[in-house]
Amino acid sequence: MEGILEIRTVSEGGVLAIKGVKSQYYISMSRSGILQGKKEYSDSCNFKEVFLENFYTAYMSEKWSKNGKDVFVSLSQKGRPLRGKKTRKENIASHFIPRMCKEDDRTSA
C-alpha cells in the first residue's frame, strides 16, 4: 500500500501538520498516544520535525508527552501505527525520509 502525505508548516519552530493527499485526513495523536485520522485540523495534529544524526526525520507530538518523555509517530513493519507511549526517536519505526513528489503523483494518489 502506498500513500502520499502532505507535510505543511502550521507555526514557527518547526511545527507541522501531516495530511493524506487522497483521504484529506490529518494525522492526529490522542492523549493516550494513539494515531488516528481527523477530517478537521486541531492542535492534536501538530508535530515537531526532529532531524536525526542518521539523516532520517522523526515526528514528535507537539501537544502530548508520556511521563515527561516525547512521543513519536511510528509504524510497525506491517505499516500499522504504534502507540506513542511505546515510541522513542531512536527506534527505526520512528524514522522517515521525506521526499518531494511530482504533481502527477499527487493527482493520481
C-alpha positions, 0 to 999 in steps of 0.5 A, spaced: 500 500 500 502 506 498 500 513 500 502 520 499 502 525 505 502 532 505 507 535 510 505 543 511 508 548 516 502 550 521 507 555 526 514 557 527 519 552 530 518 547 526 511 545 527 507 541 522 501 538 520 501 531 516 495 530 511 493 524 506 493 527 499 487 522 497 483 521 504 484 529 506 485 526 513 490 529 518 494 525 522 492 526 529 495 523 536 490 522 542 492 523 549 493 516 550 498 516 544 494 513 539 494 515 531 488 516 528 485 520 522 481 527 523 477 530 517 478 537 521 485 540 523 486 541 531 492 542 535 492 534 536 495 534 529 501 538 530 508 535 530 515 537 531 520 535 525 526 532 529 532 531 524 536 525 526 544 524 526 542 518 521 539 523 516 532 520 517 526 525 520 522 523 526 515 526 528 514 528 535 507 530 538 507 537 539 501 537 544 502 530 548 508 527 552 508 520 556 511 521 563 515 527 561 518 523 555 516 525 547 512 521 543 513 519 536 509 517 530 511 510 528 509 504 524 510 497 525 513 493 519 506 491 517 505 499 516 500 499 522 501 505 527 504 504 534 502 507 540 506 513 542 507 511 549 511 505 546 515 510 541 522 513 542 526 517 536 531 512 536 527 506 534 527 505 526 519 505 526 520 512 528 524 514 522 522 517 515 525 520 509 521 525 506 521 526 499 518 531 494 513 528 489 511 530 482 504 533 481 502 527 477 503 523 483 499 527 487 493 527 482 493 520 481 494 518 489 
